[in-house]
Amino acid sequence: MLTLKYSVPVWDKILVRCLMIGTLATTSVLSGVVPTISSQSPGLTFQNAAHAVDVNPQELLNYAKALLAIEPLRQSTYNDIKRILGSRPVPNIVCDEPSSFANLPGNARQIAINYCHRSREISRRHGFSTDRFNRITGWVQSNPALKQRVQDAMLQLQR
């Protein structure tokens, strides 16, 4: 137990404060809590360093439905582009990065553009903005538990 006397010299008080702050900071970092200063609140607040994945069960189900609808389109698009390119590898096409398919020959580029438009329409039809769909996709790619939940939902839908 740590007890402090009121007659501690000034340097001892400073040392004790530094040790307490260091201990608090180390404990916070190790537990994933990071102090932040917000312009909206006058004091110091603590937030969890790991961002919670905020996908409710209905949204997860809709995401799985959208993936199941997009997948056949993705496969046929890949096969069409592969036929055009022949032995050349098919580049990784990222719809939000037109440069990822800018070097494709004309017909293959148009196929990629059509795929992007159609997949965006499918995700919207299932209730997602492009940003939200992409955000969930990122979470699924980096969170094995969420990925498993999506795969389970897709299996349920296919039964």
Buried (B, 14 or more C-beta within 10 A) or exposed (E): EEEEEEEEEEEEEEEEEEEEEEEEEEEBEEEEBBEEEEEEEEEEEEEEEEEEBEBEEEBBBBBBBBBBBBEEBBEEBBEBBBEBBEEEEBBEBEBEEEEBBEEBEEEBBEBBBEBBEBBBEBBEEBBBEBEBBBBBBEBBEEBEEBEEBBEEBBEEEEE
